[in-house]
Amino acid sequence: MKTSIELNEELVKEALRLTNIQTEQELINFALAELIRNRKKRNLLELSGQIQFSTDYDYKALRENRNVSD
């Protein structure tokens, strides 16, 4: 996708220096990927404490039952 945007030159210089990325296009793609990764991780962290686990859940028994049918 070709887009024309005006970027903060100081931010671009600093980001290029910190990442050792050579081009602004690579930098923007990297920044977008990082944004997406961080948001997904944050969304997972927001689930913390909202999932209720059964205290009598026996994953070992479940594994044993699964292998019997193979």
PyMOL commands that set and color helices and strands:
alter all, ss='L'
color gray80, all
select helices_A, chain A and resi 9-19+24-46+59-68
alter helices_A, ss='H'
color red, helices_A
deselect
rebuild
show_as cartoon
